[in-house]
Amino acid sequence: MPYTLEADSIQLSYNGRRILGDIYFRCEVGRIVGLLGRNGSGKSSLLKVVFGIQSSEIKSVRVNGEYCAKPYQIDNLIFYVPQHRFLPNYLQIKQLFQIHQVNFSEFVEYFPTCSFTERQNLGELSTGKNRLIGIYLGIMSTSKFTFIDEPFAALDPKSIEKIKELINRQIHRKGFLITDQRWQDVWEMSDELYFLKGGKTYPRKEEQNLQMWKDFLAI
């Protein structure tokens, strides 16, 4: 059986307003799962709840069928890449790659136009370059799963294509959960898709095409 992560029974409210209420999704090592929905539908909140850094009224997260209260505390289970800058600005790039056991030389080889050195601090980098490093570390990490919130934001088109290619190269050893407003890219690269609307997740059906789910989400 493949290594699996499942989440359901999640309920989350803000100021009395229900944000998430009828959730189910499943990730497996070797597959890319896409999560799509309108801005403000709760996609980022869902990733944080499952990862374990956002509290919720109710949730059930299971790894290979075993309940897991705080996945972020389990070594090499999930690498979560949020939308915002999350890498510590005071660290040198070299130190960061060493901490995550990722080869910096391979990064430079894959992204030869990145004009920075391993001795620079992360705080010196632009948002786009900082973002690119964070996504690369998430993809190349030893974690069983990588969650990426808006992987294509702040990146140039060439870097976006390289990130998509890199994900497909690493899919044999981990599972991915991706959400992004570049809907067609997520649609095309995902093995499974869930739509988030009204606090509920809806799995894609075989007969659905891109326009059908856009109509469903009223995009």
BELTA-V193282 format. One line per field, one symbol per residue. ss: DSSP state (~ for helix, > for strand, _ for the rest). phi: phi as a letter, one per 20 degrees, with the letter a starting at -180 (. if undefined). burial: + if it has 9 or more other C-alpha atoms within 8 Angstrom, else -. A space follows every 50 residues. Layout:
# BELTA-V193282
ss->???
phi->???
burial->???
This chain:
# BELTA-V193282
ss->___>>>>>>>>>>>__>>>>_>_>>>>>___>>>>>______~~~~~~~~ ~______>>>>>>__>>___~~~____>>>>__________>~~~~~~~_ ___~~~~~~~__________>~~~__~~~~~~~~~~~~~~____>>>>>_ ______~~~~~~~~~~~~~~____>>>>>___~~~~~~~__>>>>>>__> >>>______~~~~~~~~__
phi->.ffccccblecbcclndfecbbdbbcdcgncdddccrfgnfoffffffff foecfbfbacccdlnefcfcgfeegmecdddffefcffffefggffffge ldefffffffcfefebdfefeffeefgffffffffffffefeffccdcel fefmdfgfffffffffgffeffcbdccccaeegfffgfeeecccddbmnd dcffegefdgffffffele
burial->--+++++++++++----++++++++-++++++++++++--+++--+++++ ++++-+--+++++----+-+++----++++++--------++++-+++-- -+-+--++-----------+++------++++-++++++-+-++++++++ +---+---++--++-++--++--+++++++-----++--+-++++++-++ +--+--------++--+--
